[in-house]
Amino acid sequence: MSSRLGQFWENTKRIAKLAKRPDRNEVWLQFKISMLGLFVVGAVGFMIRLIMIVISSFFIS
């Protein structure tokens, strides 16, 4: 068990050495992509809501 834990720790340290912090442009690109995705999901939800309002008003009236 301790061998597996030691191996995990060594692998974690090795990955941490290879990892780099994203620069400002990468962070900004990730932010823009996230906001675009949020907008698309919101727009789809809004369109579904409008369709449901139209359908429900058609059946009620």
PDBQT receptor file of N, H, CA, C and O in Angstrom, charges set to zero:
ATOM      1  N   MET A   1       0.822  -1.194   0.000  1.00  0.00    +0.000 N 
ATOM      2  CA  MET A   1       0.000   0.000   0.000  1.00  0.00    +0.000 C 
ATOM      3  C   MET A   1       0.863   1.254   0.000  1.00  0.00    +0.000 C 
ATOM      4  O   MET A   1       0.594   2.183  -0.760  1.00  0.00    +0.000 OA
ATOM      5  N   SER A   2       1.891   1.297   0.833  1.00  0.00    +0.000 N 
ATOM      6  H   SER A   2       2.110   0.542   1.450  1.00  0.00    +0.000 HD
ATOM      7  CA  SER A   2       2.740   2.486   0.894  1.00  0.00    +0.000 C 
ATOM      8  C   SER A   2       3.535   2.646  -0.397  1.00  0.00    +0.000 C 
ATOM      9  O   SER A   2       3.889   3.762  -0.776  1.00  0.00    +0.000 OA
ATOM     10  N   SER A   3       3.818   1.523  -1.078  1.00  0.00    +0.000 N 
ATOM     11  H   SER A   3       3.530   0.616  -0.770  1.00  0.00    +0.000 HD
ATOM     12  CA  SER A   3       4.516   1.612  -2.354  1.00  0.00    +0.000 C 
ATOM     13  C   SER A   3       3.648   2.324  -3.391  1.00  0.00    +0.000 C 
ATOM     14  O   SER A   3       4.132   3.159  -4.156  1.00  0.00    +0.000 OA
ATOM     15  N   ARG A   4       2.370   1.985  -3.404  1.00  0.00    +0.000 N 
ATOM     16  H   ARG A   4       1.977   1.308  -2.783  1.00  0.00    +0.000 HD
ATOM     17  CA  ARG A   4       1.463   2.640  -4.350  1.00  0.00    +0.000 C 
ATOM     18  C   ARG A   4       1.309   4.114  -4.017  1.00  0.00    +0.000 C 
ATOM     19  O   ARG A   4       1.235   4.955  -4.913  1.00  0.00    +0.000 OA
ATOM     20  N   LEU A   5       1.259   4.428  -2.720  1.00  0.00    +0.000 N 
ATOM     21  H   LEU A   5       1.319   3.745  -1.993  1.00  0.00    +0.000 HD
ATOM     22  CA  LEU A   5       1.139   5.813  -2.294  1.00  0.00    +0.000 C 
ATOM     23  C   LEU A   5       2.403   6.596  -2.660  1.00  0.00    +0.000 C 
ATOM     24  O   LEU A   5       2.320   7.739  -3.109  1.00  0.00    +0.000 OA
ATOM     25  N   GLY A   6       3.554   5.988  -2.469  1.00  0.00    +0.000 N 
ATOM     26  H   GLY A   6       3.621   5.059  -2.104  1.00  0.00    +0.000 HD
ATOM     27  CA  GLY A   6       4.814   6.635  -2.836  1.00  0.00    +0.000 C 
ATOM     28  C   GLY A   6       4.910   6.861  -4.336  1.00  0.00    +0.000 C 
ATOM     29  O   GLY A   6       5.371   7.912  -4.782  1.00  0.00    +0.000 OA
ATOM     30  N   GLN A   7       4.478   5.884  -5.107  1.00  0.00    +0.000 N 
ATOM     31  H   GLN A   7       4.104   5.031  -4.745  1.00  0.00    +0.000 HD
ATOM     32  CA  GLN A   7       4.491   6.019  -6.561  1.00  0.00    +0.000 C 
ATOM     33  C   GLN A   7       3.526   7.130  -6.999  1.00  0.00    +0.000 C 
ATOM     34  O   GLN A   7       3.841   7.923  -7.886  1.00  0.00    +0.000 OA
ATOM     35  N   PHE A   8       2.359   7.174  -6.370  1.00  0.00    +0.000 N 
ATOM     36  H   PHE A   8       2.103   6.530  -5.649  1.00  0.00    +0.000 HD
ATOM     37  CA  PHE A   8       1.401   8.241  -6.671  1.00  0.00    +0.000 C 
ATOM     38  C   PHE A   8       2.011   9.606  -6.367  1.00  0.00    +0.000 C 
ATOM     39  O   PHE A   8       1.867  10.541  -7.154  1.00  0.00    +0.000 OA
ATOM     40  N   TRP A   9       2.691   9.720  -5.231  1.00  0.00    +0.000 N 
ATOM     41  H   TRP A   9       2.808   8.960  -4.591  1.00  0.00    +0.000 HD
ATOM     42  CA  TRP A   9       3.293  10.991  -4.843  1.00  0.00    +0.000 C 
ATOM     43  C   TRP A   9       4.376  11.408  -5.828  1.00  0.00    +0.000 C 
ATOM     44  O   TRP A   9       4.461  12.580  -6.197  1.00  0.00    +0.000 OA
ATOM     45  N   GLU A  10       5.204  10.460  -6.257  1.00  0.00    +0.000 N 
ATOM     46  H   GLU A  10       5.135   9.508  -5.957  1.00  0.00    +0.000 HD
ATOM     47  CA  GLU A  10       6.255  10.768  -7.236  1.00  0.00    +0.000 C 
ATOM     48  C   GLU A  10       5.645  11.211  -8.561  1.00  0.00    +0.000 C 
ATOM     49  O   GLU A  10       6.127  12.162  -9.176  1.00  0.00    +0.000 OA
ATOM     50  N   ASN A  11       4.593  10.534  -9.003  1.00  0.00    +0.000 N 
ATOM     51  H   ASN A  11       4.201   9.762  -8.503  1.00  0.00    +0.000 HD
ATOM     52  CA  ASN A  11       3.930  10.924 -10.246  1.00  0.00    +0.000 C 
ATOM     53  C   ASN A  11       3.303  12.308 -10.122  1.00  0.00    +0.000 C 
ATOM     54  O   ASN A  11       3.325  13.095 -11.068  1.00  0.00    +0.000 OA
ATOM     55  N   THR A  12       2.748  12.597  -8.956  1.00  0.00    +0.000 N 
ATOM     56  H   THR A  12       2.730  11.958  -8.187  1.00  0.00    +0.000 HD
ATOM     57  CA  THR A  12       2.146  13.906  -8.738  1.00  0.00    +0.000 C 
ATOM     58  C   THR A  12       3.205  15.007  -8.794  1.00  0.00    +0.000 C 
ATOM     59  O   THR A  12       2.973  16.056  -9.396  1.00  0.00    +0.000 OA
ATOM     60  N   LYS A  13       4.357  14.780  -8.178  1.00  0.00    +0.000 N 
ATOM     61  H   LYS A  13       4.545  13.928  -7.689  1.00  0.00    +0.000 HD
ATOM     62  CA  LYS A  13       5.437  15.767  -8.213  1.00  0.00    +0.000 C 
ATOM     63  C   LYS A  13       5.957  15.964  -9.635  1.00  0.00    +0.000 C 
ATOM     64  O   LYS A  13       6.260  17.087 -10.037  1.00  0.00    +0.000 OA
ATOM     65  N   ARG A  14       6.059  14.876 -10.395  1.00  0.00    +0.000 N 
ATOM     66  H   ARG A  14       5.812  13.963 -10.069  1.00  0.00    +0.000 HD
ATOM     67  CA  ARG A  14       6.550  14.965 -11.768  1.00  0.00    +0.000 C 
ATOM     68  C   ARG A  14       5.593  15.779 -12.630  1.00  0.00    +0.000 C 
ATOM     69  O   ARG A  14       6.030  16.611 -13.425  1.00  0.00    +0.000 OA
ATOM     70  N   ILE A  15       4.304  15.548 -12.480  1.00  0.00    +0.000 N 
ATOM     71  H   ILE A  15       3.949  14.872 -11.834  1.00  0.00    +0.000 HD
ATOM     72  CA  ILE A  15       3.318  16.298 -13.249  1.00  0.00    +0.000 C 
ATOM     73  C   ILE A  15       3.322  17.768 -12.834  1.00  0.00    +0.000 C 
ATOM     74  O   ILE A  15       3.192  18.648 -13.685  1.00  0.00    +0.000 OA
ATOM     75  N   ALA A  16       3.470  18.042 -11.547  1.00  0.00    +0.000 N 
ATOM     76  H   ALA A  16       3.576  17.327 -10.855  1.00  0.00    +0.000 HD
ATOM     77  CA  ALA A  16       3.498  19.420 -11.068  1.00  0.00    +0.000 C 
ATOM     78  C   ALA A  16       4.690  20.178 -11.639  1.00  0.00    +0.000 C 
ATOM     79  O   ALA A  16       4.583  21.373 -11.912  1.00  0.00    +0.000 OA
ATOM     80  N   LYS A  17       5.827  19.504 -11.826  1.00  0.00    +0.000 N 
ATOM     81  H   LYS A  17       5.914  18.533 -11.604  1.00  0.00    +0.000 HD
ATOM     82  CA  LYS A  17       6.992  20.156 -12.424  1.00  0.00    +0.000 C 
ATOM     83  C   LYS A  17       6.754  20.480 -13.888  1.00  0.00    +0.000 C 
ATOM     84  O   LYS A  17       7.231  21.504 -14.376  1.00  0.00    +0.000 OA
ATOM     85  N   LEU A  18       6.017  19.617 -14.605  1.00  0.00    +0.000 N 
ATOM     86  H   LEU A  18       5.630  18.785 -14.208  1.00  0.00    +0.000 HD
ATOM     87  CA  LEU A  18       5.775  19.834 -16.024  1.00  0.00    +0.000 C 
ATOM     88  C   LEU A  18       4.682  20.866 -16.280  1.00  0.00    +0.000 C 
ATOM     89  O   LEU A  18       4.664  21.509 -17.329  1.00  0.00    +0.000 OA
ATOM     90  N   ALA A  19       3.787  21.022 -15.338  1.00  0.00    +0.000 N 
ATOM     91  H   ALA A  19       3.802  20.500 -14.485  1.00  0.00    +0.000 HD
ATOM     92  CA  ALA A  19       2.649  21.927 -15.532  1.00  0.00    +0.000 C 
ATOM     93  C   ALA A  19       3.115  23.372 -15.506  1.00  0.00    +0.000 C 
ATOM     94  O   ALA A  19       4.068  23.726 -14.812  1.00  0.00    +0.000 OA
ATOM     95  N   LYS A  20       2.418  24.200 -16.282  1.00  0.00    +0.000 N 
ATOM     96  H   LYS A  20       1.644  23.913 -16.845  1.00  0.00    +0.000 HD
ATOM     97  CA  LYS A  20       2.723  25.626 -16.281  1.00  0.00    +0.000 C 
ATOM     98  C   LYS A  20       1.435  26.396 -16.080  1.00  0.00    +0.000 C 
ATOM     99  O   LYS A  20       0.354  25.914 -16.419  1.00  0.00    +0.000 OA
ATOM    100  N   ARG A  21       1.547  27.566 -15.540  1.00  0.00    +0.000 N 
ATOM    101  H   ARG A  21       2.425  27.958 -15.265  1.00  0.00    +0.000 HD
ATOM    102  CA  ARG A  21       0.366  28.411 -15.343  1.00  0.00    +0.000 C 
ATOM    103  C   ARG A  21      -0.043  28.984 -16.695  1.00  0.00    +0.000 C 
ATOM    104  O   ARG A  21       0.814  29.332 -17.507  1.00  0.00    +0.000 OA
ATOM    105  N   PRO A  22      -1.335  29.082 -16.937  1.00  0.00    +0.000 N 
ATOM    106  CA  PRO A  22      -1.766  29.678 -18.202  1.00  0.00    +0.000 C 
ATOM    107  C   PRO A  22      -1.471  31.174 -18.214  1.00  0.00    +0.000 C 
ATOM    108  O   PRO A  22      -1.567  31.848 -17.188  1.00  0.00    +0.000 OA
ATOM    109  N   ASP A  23      -1.111  31.680 -19.392  1.00  0.00    +0.000 N 
ATOM    110  H   ASP A  23      -1.034  31.133 -20.225  1.00  0.00    +0.000 HD
ATOM    111  CA  ASP A  23      -0.869  33.114 -19.483  1.00  0.00    +0.000 C 
ATOM    112  C   ASP A  23      -2.197  33.853 -19.647  1.00  0.00    +0.000 C 
ATOM    113  O   ASP A  23      -3.262  33.240 -19.720  1.00  0.00    +0.000 OA
ATOM    114  N   ARG A  24      -2.112  35.153 -19.700  1.00  0.00    +0.000 N 
ATOM    115  H   ARG A  24      -1.247  35.651 -19.641  1.00  0.00    +0.000 HD
ATOM    116  CA  ARG A  24      -3.313  35.988 -19.737  1.00  0.00    +0.000 C 
ATOM    117  C   ARG A  24      -4.181  35.670 -20.956  1.00  0.00    +0.000 C 
ATOM    118  O   ARG A  24      -5.406  35.647 -20.846  1.00  0.00    +0.000 OA
ATOM    119  N   ASN A  25      -3.569  35.426 -22.107  1.00  0.00    +0.000 N 
ATOM    120  H   ASN A  25      -2.573  35.444 -22.196  1.00  0.00    +0.000 HD
ATOM    121  CA  ASN A  25      -4.337  35.148 -23.317  1.00  0.00    +0.000 C 
ATOM    122  C   ASN A  25      -5.100  33.827 -23.210  1.00  0.00    +0.000 C 
ATOM    123  O   ASN A  25      -6.242  33.735 -23.660  1.00  0.00    +0.000 OA
ATOM    124  N   GLU A  26      -4.485  32.815 -22.624  1.00  0.00    +0.000 N 
ATOM    125  H   GLU A  26      -3.557  32.889 -22.259  1.00  0.00    +0.000 HD
ATOM    126  CA  GLU A  26      -5.163  31.534 -22.446  1.00  0.00    +0.000 C 
ATOM    127  C   GLU A  26      -6.356  31.664 -21.501  1.00  0.00    +0.000 C 
ATOM    128  O   GLU A  26      -7.421  31.099 -21.753  1.00  0.00    +0.000 OA
ATOM    129  N   VAL A  27      -6.173  32.406 -20.422  1.00  0.00    +0.000 N 
ATOM    130  H   VAL A  27      -5.308  32.865 -20.217  1.00  0.00    +0.000 HD
ATOM    131  CA  VAL A  27      -7.260  32.604 -19.466  1.00  0.00    +0.000 C 
ATOM    132  C   VAL A  27      -8.395  33.376 -20.123  1.00  0.00    +0.000 C 
ATOM    133  O   VAL A  27      -9.564  33.038 -19.933  1.00  0.00    +0.000 OA
ATOM    134  N   TRP A  28      -8.065  34.410 -20.894  1.00  0.00    +0.000 N 
ATOM    135  H   TRP A  28      -7.116  34.684 -21.048  1.00  0.00    +0.000 HD
ATOM    136  CA  TRP A  28      -9.088  35.204 -21.566  1.00  0.00    +0.000 C 
ATOM    137  C   TRP A  28      -9.847  34.356 -22.587  1.00  0.00    +0.000 C 
ATOM    138  O   TRP A  28     -11.065  34.480 -22.709  1.00  0.00    +0.000 OA
ATOM    139  N   LEU A  29      -9.134  33.493 -23.324  1.00  0.00    +0.000 N 
ATOM    140  H   LEU A  29      -8.144  33.392 -23.225  1.00  0.00    +0.000 HD
ATOM    141  CA  LEU A  29      -9.782  32.613 -24.299  1.00  0.00    +0.000 C 
ATOM    142  C   LEU A  29     -10.712  31.629 -23.597  1.00  0.00    +0.000 C 
ATOM    143  O   LEU A  29     -11.824  31.390 -24.067  1.00  0.00    +0.000 OA
ATOM    144  N   GLN A  30     -10.279  31.065 -22.496  1.00  0.00    +0.000 N 
ATOM    145  H   GLN A  30      -9.375  31.259 -22.114  1.00  0.00    +0.000 HD
ATOM    146  CA  GLN A  30     -11.133  30.145 -21.738  1.00  0.00    +0.000 C 
ATOM    147  C   GLN A  30     -12.369  30.875 -21.215  1.00  0.00    +0.000 C 
ATOM    148  O   GLN A  30     -13.465  30.315 -21.222  1.00  0.00    +0.000 OA
ATOM    149  N   PHE A  31     -12.207  32.098 -20.768  1.00  0.00    +0.000 N 
ATOM    150  H   PHE A  31     -11.316  32.553 -20.762  1.00  0.00    +0.000 HD
ATOM    151  CA  PHE A  31     -13.333  32.891 -20.286  1.00  0.00    +0.000 C 
ATOM    152  C   PHE A  31     -14.332  33.154 -21.408  1.00  0.00    +0.000 C 
ATOM    153  O   PHE A  31     -15.538  33.003 -21.214  1.00  0.00    +0.000 OA
ATOM    154  N   LYS A  32     -13.833  33.550 -22.588  1.00  0.00    +0.000 N 
ATOM    155  H   LYS A  32     -12.853  33.673 -22.746  1.00  0.00    +0.000 HD
ATOM    156  CA  LYS A  32     -14.726  33.837 -23.710  1.00  0.00    +0.000 C 
ATOM    157  C   LYS A  32     -15.474  32.587 -24.156  1.00  0.00    +0.000 C 
ATOM    158  O   LYS A  32     -16.666  32.654 -24.459  1.00  0.00    +0.000 OA
ATOM    159  N   ILE A  33     -14.791  31.455 -24.199  1.00  0.00    +0.000 N 
ATOM    160  H   ILE A  33     -13.823  31.400 -23.953  1.00  0.00    +0.000 HD
ATOM    161  CA  ILE A  33     -15.445  30.204 -24.591  1.00  0.00    +0.000 C 
ATOM    162  C   ILE A  33     -16.504  29.820 -23.563  1.00  0.00    +0.000 C 
ATOM    163  O   ILE A  33     -17.592  29.377 -23.932  1.00  0.00    +0.000 OA
ATOM    164  N   SER A  34     -16.200  29.982 -22.289  1.00  0.00    +0.000 N 
ATOM    165  H   SER A  34     -15.317  30.342 -21.989  1.00  0.00    +0.000 HD
ATOM    166  CA  SER A  34     -17.174  29.666 -21.243  1.00  0.00    +0.000 C 
ATOM    167  C   SER A  34     -18.396  30.567 -21.332  1.00  0.00    +0.000 C 
ATOM    168  O   SER A  34     -19.524  30.093 -21.196  1.00  0.00    +0.000 OA
ATOM    169  N   MET A  35     -18.191  31.844 -21.557  1.00  0.00    +0.000 N 
ATOM    170  H   MET A  35     -17.275  32.229 -21.668  1.00  0.00    +0.000 HD
ATOM    171  CA  MET A  35     -19.315  32.776 -21.673  1.00  0.00    +0.000 C 
ATOM    172  C   MET A  35     -20.148  32.478 -22.920  1.00  0.00    +0.000 C 
ATOM    173  O   MET A  35     -21.373  32.590 -22.886  1.00  0.00    +0.000 OA
ATOM    174  N   LEU A  36     -19.495  32.103 -24.012  1.00  0.00    +0.000 N 
ATOM    175  H   LEU A  36     -18.500  32.012 -24.039  1.00  0.00    +0.000 HD
ATOM    176  CA  LEU A  36     -20.228  31.717 -25.221  1.00  0.00    +0.000 C 
ATOM    177  C   LEU A  36     -21.093  30.494 -24.956  1.00  0.00    +0.000 C 
ATOM    178  O   LEU A  36     -22.251  30.447 -25.371  1.00  0.00    +0.000 OA
ATOM    179  N   GLY A  37     -20.534  29.503 -24.263  1.00  0.00    +0.000 N 
ATOM    180  H   GLY A  37     -19.594  29.542 -23.925  1.00  0.00    +0.000 HD
ATOM    181  CA  GLY A  37     -21.304  28.315 -23.913  1.00  0.00    +0.000 C 
ATOM    182  C   GLY A  37     -22.466  28.642 -23.013  1.00  0.00    +0.000 C 
ATOM    183  O   GLY A  37     -23.557  28.101 -23.193  1.00  0.00    +0.000 OA
ATOM    184  N   LEU A  38     -22.258  29.517 -22.042  1.00  0.00    +0.000 N 
ATOM    185  H   LEU A  38     -21.372  29.956 -21.896  1.00  0.00    +0.000 HD
ATOM    186  CA  LEU A  38     -23.327  29.939 -21.142  1.00  0.00    +0.000 C 
ATOM    187  C   LEU A  38     -24.426  30.657 -21.921  1.00  0.00    +0.000 C 
ATOM    188  O   LEU A  38     -25.610  30.432 -21.674  1.00  0.00    +0.000 OA
ATOM    189  N   PHE A  39     -24.042  31.511 -22.849  1.00  0.00    +0.000 N 
ATOM    190  H   PHE A  39     -23.080  31.694 -23.050  1.00  0.00    +0.000 HD
ATOM    191  CA  PHE A  39     -25.006  32.225 -23.676  1.00  0.00    +0.000 C 
ATOM    192  C   PHE A  39     -25.813  31.254 -24.534  1.00  0.00    +0.000 C 
ATOM    193  O   PHE A  39     -27.031  31.393 -24.643  1.00  0.00    +0.000 OA
ATOM    194  N   VAL A  40     -25.147  30.273 -25.143  1.00  0.00    +0.000 N 
ATOM    195  H   VAL A  40     -24.158  30.160 -25.054  1.00  0.00    +0.000 HD
ATOM    196  CA  VAL A  40     -25.839  29.306 -26.000  1.00  0.00    +0.000 C 
ATOM    197  C   VAL A  40     -26.837  28.494 -25.176  1.00  0.00    +0.000 C 
ATOM    198  O   VAL A  40     -27.976  28.304 -25.602  1.00  0.00    +0.000 OA
ATOM    199  N   VAL A  41     -26.429  28.018 -24.017  1.00  0.00    +0.000 N 
ATOM    200  H   VAL A  41     -25.504  28.172 -23.671  1.00  0.00    +0.000 HD
ATOM    201  CA  VAL A  41     -27.337  27.239 -23.169  1.00  0.00    +0.000 C 
ATOM    202  C   VAL A  41     -28.521  28.102 -22.732  1.00  0.00    +0.000 C 
ATOM    203  O   VAL A  41     -29.658  27.633 -22.732  1.00  0.00    +0.000 OA
ATOM    204  N   GLY A  42     -28.268  29.343 -22.365  1.00  0.00    +0.000 N 
ATOM    205  H   GLY A  42     -27.344  29.724 -22.365  1.00  0.00    +0.000 HD
ATOM    206  CA  GLY A  42     -29.345  30.241 -21.980  1.00  0.00    +0.000 C 
ATOM    207  C   GLY A  42     -30.293  30.530 -23.132  1.00  0.00    +0.000 C 
ATOM    208  O   GLY A  42     -31.508  30.570 -22.939  1.00  0.00    +0.000 OA
ATOM    209  N   ALA A  43     -29.750  30.732 -24.328  1.00  0.00    +0.000 N 
ATOM    210  H   ALA A  43     -28.763  30.699 -24.484  1.00  0.00    +0.000 HD
ATOM    211  CA  ALA A  43     -30.587  31.003 -25.498  1.00  0.00    +0.000 C 
ATOM    212  C   ALA A  43     -31.456  29.798 -25.836  1.00  0.00    +0.000 C 
ATOM    213  O   ALA A  43     -32.630  29.950 -26.172  1.00  0.00    +0.000 OA
ATOM    214  N   VAL A  44     -30.883  28.605 -25.748  1.00  0.00    +0.000 N 
ATOM    215  H   VAL A  44     -29.929  28.481 -25.475  1.00  0.00    +0.000 HD
ATOM    216  CA  VAL A  44     -31.663  27.397 -26.021  1.00  0.00    +0.000 C 
ATOM    217  C   VAL A  44     -32.775  27.256 -24.983  1.00  0.00    +0.000 C 
ATOM    218  O   VAL A  44     -33.907  26.934 -25.342  1.00  0.00    +0.000 OA
ATOM    219  N   GLY A  45     -32.480  27.487 -23.725  1.00  0.00    +0.000 N 
ATOM    220  H   GLY A  45     -31.560  27.749 -23.434  1.00  0.00    +0.000 HD
ATOM    221  CA  GLY A  45     -33.496  27.422 -22.687  1.00  0.00    +0.000 C 
ATOM    222  C   GLY A  45     -34.586  28.459 -22.897  1.00  0.00    +0.000 C 
ATOM    223  O   GLY A  45     -35.766  28.177 -22.688  1.00  0.00    +0.000 OA
ATOM    224  N   PHE A  46     -34.194  29.657 -23.310  1.00  0.00    +0.000 N 
ATOM    225  H   PHE A  46     -33.235  29.886 -23.480  1.00  0.00    +0.000 HD
ATOM    226  CA  PHE A  46     -35.167  30.711 -23.569  1.00  0.00    +0.000 C 
ATOM    227  C   PHE A  46     -36.076  30.335 -24.737  1.00  0.00    +0.000 C 
ATOM    228  O   PHE A  46     -37.287  30.545 -24.674  1.00  0.00    +0.000 OA
ATOM    229  N   MET A  47     -35.500  29.784 -25.796  1.00  0.00    +0.000 N 
ATOM    230  H   MET A  47     -34.516  29.614 -25.848  1.00  0.00    +0.000 HD
ATOM    231  CA  MET A  47     -36.297  29.374 -26.962  1.00  0.00    +0.000 C 
ATOM    232  C   MET A  47     -37.265  28.249 -26.587  1.00  0.00    +0.000 C 
ATOM    233  O   MET A  47     -38.418  28.252 -27.018  1.00  0.00    +0.000 OA
ATOM    234  N   ILE A  48     -36.805  27.304 -25.800  1.00  0.00    +0.000 N 
ATOM    235  H   ILE A  48     -35.868  27.301 -25.450  1.00  0.00    +0.000 HD
ATOM    236  CA  ILE A  48     -37.689  26.218 -25.356  1.00  0.00    +0.000 C 
ATOM    237  C   ILE A  48     -38.828  26.794 -24.525  1.00  0.00    +0.000 C 
ATOM    238  O   ILE A  48     -39.976  26.375 -24.673  1.00  0.00    +0.000 OA
ATOM    239  N   ARG A  49     -38.524  27.741 -23.661  1.00  0.00    +0.000 N 
ATOM    240  H   ARG A  49     -37.592  28.082 -23.541  1.00  0.00    +0.000 HD
ATOM    241  CA  ARG A  49     -39.565  28.365 -22.824  1.00  0.00    +0.000 C 
ATOM    242  C   ARG A  49     -40.592  29.093 -23.692  1.00  0.00    +0.000 C 
ATOM    243  O   ARG A  49     -41.794  28.989 -23.446  1.00  0.00    +0.000 OA
ATOM    244  N   LEU A  50     -40.126  29.832 -24.710  1.00  0.00    +0.000 N 
ATOM    245  H   LEU A  50     -39.150  29.917 -24.910  1.00  0.00    +0.000 HD
ATOM    246  CA  LEU A  50     -41.055  30.520 -25.601  1.00  0.00    +0.000 C 
ATOM    247  C   LEU A  50     -41.942  29.531 -26.352  1.00  0.00    +0.000 C 
ATOM    248  O   LEU A  50     -43.144  29.755 -26.493  1.00  0.00    +0.000 OA
ATOM    249  N   ILE A  51     -41.357  28.447 -26.829  1.00  0.00    +0.000 N 
ATOM    250  H   ILE A  51     -40.380  28.265 -26.714  1.00  0.00    +0.000 HD
ATOM    251  CA  ILE A  51     -42.133  27.428 -27.537  1.00  0.00    +0.000 C 
ATOM    252  C   ILE A  51     -43.180  26.829 -26.612  1.00  0.00    +0.000 C 
ATOM    253  O   ILE A  51     -44.321  26.620 -27.022  1.00  0.00    +0.000 OA
ATOM    254  N   MET A  52     -42.806  26.552 -25.373  1.00  0.00    +0.000 N 
ATOM    255  H   MET A  52     -41.879  26.722 -25.040  1.00  0.00    +0.000 HD
ATOM    256  CA  MET A  52     -43.760  25.974 -24.423  1.00  0.00    +0.000 C 
ATOM    257  C   MET A  52     -44.891  26.960 -24.104  1.00  0.00    +0.000 C 
ATOM    258  O   MET A  52     -46.035  26.538 -23.930  1.00  0.00    +0.000 OA
ATOM    259  N   ILE A  53     -44.597  28.250 -24.026  1.00  0.00    +0.000 N 
ATOM    260  H   ILE A  53     -43.668  28.592 -24.168  1.00  0.00    +0.000 HD
ATOM    261  CA  ILE A  53     -45.640  29.244 -23.781  1.00  0.00    +0.000 C 
ATOM    262  C   ILE A  53     -46.619  29.273 -24.952  1.00  0.00    +0.000 C 
ATOM    263  O   ILE A  53     -47.833  29.319 -24.749  1.00  0.00    +0.000 OA
ATOM    264  N   VAL A  54     -46.097  29.247 -26.165  1.00  0.00    +0.000 N 
ATOM    265  H   VAL A  54     -45.112  29.211 -26.330  1.00  0.00    +0.000 HD
ATOM    266  CA  VAL A  54     -46.957  29.263 -27.352  1.00  0.00    +0.000 C 
ATOM    267  C   VAL A  54     -47.812  28.003 -27.401  1.00  0.00    +0.000 C 
ATOM    268  O   VAL A  54     -49.012  28.076 -27.666  1.00  0.00    +0.000 OA
ATOM    269  N   ILE A  55     -47.209  26.862 -27.151  1.00  0.00    +0.000 N 
ATOM    270  H   ILE A  55     -46.234  26.803 -26.936  1.00  0.00    +0.000 HD
ATOM    271  CA  ILE A  55     -47.953  25.603 -27.195  1.00  0.00    +0.000 C 
ATOM    272  C   ILE A  55     -49.021  25.567 -26.110  1.00  0.00    +0.000 C 
ATOM    273  O   ILE A  55     -50.151  25.154 -26.371  1.00  0.00    +0.000 OA
ATOM    274  N   SER A  56     -48.679  25.993 -24.902  1.00  0.00    +0.000 N 
ATOM    275  H   SER A  56     -47.761  26.328 -24.691  1.00  0.00    +0.000 HD
ATOM    276  CA  SER A  56     -49.665  25.936 -23.812  1.00  0.00    +0.000 C 
ATOM    277  C   SER A  56     -50.802  26.925 -24.054  1.00  0.00    +0.000 C 
ATOM    278  O   SER A  56     -51.952  26.620 -23.737  1.00  0.00    +0.000 OA
ATOM    279  N   SER A  57     -50.512  28.091 -24.603  1.00  0.00    +0.000 N 
ATOM    280  H   SER A  57     -49.578  28.339 -24.860  1.00  0.00    +0.000 HD
ATOM    281  CA  SER A  57     -51.581  29.060 -24.880  1.00  0.00    +0.000 C 
ATOM    282  C   SER A  57     -52.465  28.564 -26.022  1.00  0.00    +0.000 C 
ATOM    283  O   SER A  57     -53.653  28.884 -26.056  1.00  0.00    +0.000 OA
ATOM    284  N   PHE A  58     -51.922  27.804 -26.938  1.00  0.00    +0.000 N 
ATOM    285  H   PHE A  58     -50.957  27.544 -26.910  1.00  0.00    +0.000 HD
ATOM    286  CA  PHE A  58     -52.705  27.249 -28.030  1.00  0.00    +0.000 C 
ATOM    287  C   PHE A  58     -53.704  26.219 -27.515  1.00  0.00    +0.000 C 
ATOM    288  O   PHE A  58     -54.847  26.186 -27.971  1.00  0.00    +0.000 OA
ATOM    289  N   PHE A  59     -53.287  25.375 -26.568  1.00  0.00    +0.000 N 
ATOM    290  H   PHE A  59     -52.359  25.401 -26.197  1.00  0.00    +0.000 HD
ATOM    291  CA  PHE A  59     -54.171  24.350 -26.041  1.00  0.00    +0.000 C 
ATOM    292  C   PHE A  59     -55.168  24.890 -25.020  1.00  0.00    +0.000 C 
ATOM    293  O   PHE A  59     -56.262  24.343 -24.879  1.00  0.00    +0.000 OA
ATOM    294  N   ILE A  60     -54.806  25.955 -24.308  1.00  0.00    +0.000 N 
ATOM    295  H   ILE A  60     -53.918  26.399 -24.423  1.00  0.00    +0.000 HD
ATOM    296  CA  ILE A  60     -55.698  26.511 -23.289  1.00  0.00    +0.000 C 
ATOM    297  C   ILE A  60     -56.813  27.319 -23.952  1.00  0.00    +0.000 C 
ATOM    298  O   ILE A  60     -57.964  27.263 -23.520  1.00  0.00    +0.000 OA
ATOM    299  N   SER A  61     -56.475  28.060 -24.987  1.00  0.00    +0.000 N 
ATOM    300  H   SER A  61     -55.540  28.106 -25.338  1.00  0.00    +0.000 HD
ATOM    301  CA  SER A  61     -57.482  28.917 -25.616  1.00  0.00    +0.000 C 
ATOM    302  C   SER A  61     -58.401  28.174 -26.478  1.00  0.00    +0.000 C 
ATOM    303  O   SER A  61     -59.302  28.765 -27.074  1.00  0.00    +0.000 OA
TER     304      SER A  61
